[in-house]
C-alpha cells in the first residue's frame, strides 16, 4: 500500500507484527501500516488500513475497529499485529 510510510520512519523491512500509524486530514483519518509477507514474499511488501470516524487520540480504538472490519487480513499475519503507541 504505502511502503514509503514505513521507510520514512526507518522501520526495518521485516515481518515483526509491529503496526505503525499516523493521523491527519481535516476530517481526521488514521493510517496503519506494517511489513507483510503473507501474500507476497518479496521484499518491501506491506499492508495497511485507513480509518475515519475517530477523534484524537483514539489510535487504539481506530485500529481495533479496522481489525474487526478485516479479520481475514488480521488472521493471515504471522506474527500477530501489535499497534505501536
Secondary structure, DSSP 8 states (H G I E B T S, - for coil): --HHHHHHTT--SS---EEEEEEETTTTEEEEEEE--SS--STT-EEEEEEES--TT-HHHHHHHHHHHTHHHHHT-SS--EE--
